[in-house]
Amino acid sequence: MLIVGIALAMVGISGLPGSRQGLRYEADRLAQVLSLAREEAQVRGVPIRLDADEQRYRFLILRHQQWQPLLADADLRERPWSQATRVTLQRADGLRTLEFGRDFVDVPFELRLAREDGAVSIVANGLGLFEVR
């Protein structure tokens, strides 16, 4: 019984998501939400922008010529990172903001999420495909 208990404990510990796995999970979730934000901007006909820092990310919508947080949207609501996360954006056009509009073709970009022990990137082709690498 003792050996079985120890073996189960070891399996349980090794099955816990590490920091890198956690970052990958958050990148996968963000990629899905970015896809949704892109579609939402097209449906609403107004720009939606990603606002991210080391503690959290959220989406803003342009209303009355001002960027306002999307508070009532359950999918595009503000979300905290599980750990401090550095976010950097590289766009093909050199701009420093990630914004979706009515256009069906966007500027390709790479959104890099980094922590002390690793990094992952979300790469977008401009046609609505978001790939986590």
N, C-alpha and C positions, 0 to 999 in steps of 0.2 A: 504494500500500500504506500509506503514511504517513497519507494522508487517511482511509482506511478504518479504520486503527487508532485515530486520534483520534476519529472518529465513534463507534466502538464503545465507547471509553472514556467518552465523554460520555453515551451511552445507559446504560452501566453505572452511572455516578455518579448520574444522575437517577433511576434505578430503585431506588436504595438507599432503604430506609425512613427518613424523617426522624423527628425526635422526636415530632411530632404524629401521624404514621402509626403509630409504635411505641406511643404511648399508646392510640390507637384499637384497635390489635391487642390490647393487654393488656386493654382494657375489654371487647372482644368475648369474649376468653377468660374473663375473670372473670364476665361475664354467663352464659356457658354453665355455668361451675362453680357459680354461685349457683343456677341451675335444678336442677343435679344435687344440690346440698346440700339444697334444698327437698324434692325427691323422696326423698332418702335419709332425711331426718328423718321423713317420712310413713311410709316403709316400716319403718324401725326403731322408730318410735313414741317417739322421744326427741328433745329439742331439739338443734339444731346451730346454732352461732353463728359469725359472721364476726369475726375478730380481725385488724385491719389497722393498720399504721403506715407511716411514710415509706419504710421499707426492704423490707417484705414483707407478705404476707397469708397467713392460715392459717384453718383451721376447727377449732372446739372442739366436743366432744360432752359432754353432761351425763351423768356416770356417778357413782353413789354420792354424789350431791348436790355434785359438784365438776366444774368445767369442765376437761376434759383434751384436749390436742391429738390430732387424728386422725393418728396416725403411720403406720399400716399401710395406709391407703387411698391408692392411687396417684393417684386423681383429686382428692381433697380434701386433698392434702398441702400443706405449706408451700411457698410460691413467692416468690422475691424479685422486686421490681420491677426493670426494666432501668435505671431512673434513680430518684432520690428522687421520691416521689409523695405529695402531700398528699391525704388521704382525708377527706371530710366526708359526713355522713349527715343527711338530712332525712326524717323520717317524719311521716305524717299525725297520729300520736298524740303526737308530741314526744319519744318515747324516743330514747336515744342509742346503742342497740345494735341490730344486725341479727341476728335470731334466727328460725329456722324451726322449726316444731313439727308436730304431727299434723294441725292444721287445714288444710282445703283452701283457705281464704280467709285471706290475710295482710293486714297493714296496708300500704297503698301507700307507696313510698319513692322517694327519689332519692339515689343514691350518686355523689358527684362526685369525680373523679380529676383532680388539677391538677398541672401542672409549670410551670416558668418560661415556657415558650413556648406554653402552651395548656391546655385543659381539655376533658374529656368527661364525660358523665353516663350512668349506668345508671338507667333509670326502670322501676319495677315497678308493675304495676297491682293487685297483691294476689291475682291469680288465676293466677299462674305465668308471666306474660309479662314478659320482661326485654328492654328496648329500649335500645340505645346511641344517644345523641344527641350 
